[in-house]
Amino acid sequence: VGVVVTRFFGGIKLGAGGLCRAYGGAAATCLRQAQRVKVVPMVELRVSCAADLIGIIYRTLSAYQGVRTDYCEDGSVVISARLPSADASSMVEQIRGATQARATTEVTDAQATTADVAT
């Protein structure tokens, strides 16, 4: 967390101590009144599978938004979803079990965005 306090003019009348107290007070007020948010680290889960497994994968990933499907020329599909990194290993195991290990999974880092922020 960082706070920047900028003055528009002088500040000589406050003196060095008064100026430090004024800046510190302004920063403390900002920090007290600021909304606190929790940034959730996210990963991207990519699942490669045959087209007949799409329904199973969709049901498994139904709790997550932003599920994307890419169809490959060979008839396979790649389904991608962003999910909290804490959920990644259990989701990989759920997909492995639901597809009887007929799908391959890959987890890659994704940057957290404002959409990934919980208050």
Helices and strands as residue ranges (DSSP letters): G 12-14, H 15-33, E 38-39, E 42-50, G 51-53, H 54-60, E 68-71, E 76-84, G 85-87, H 88-98, E 104-110, G 114-116, E 117-118
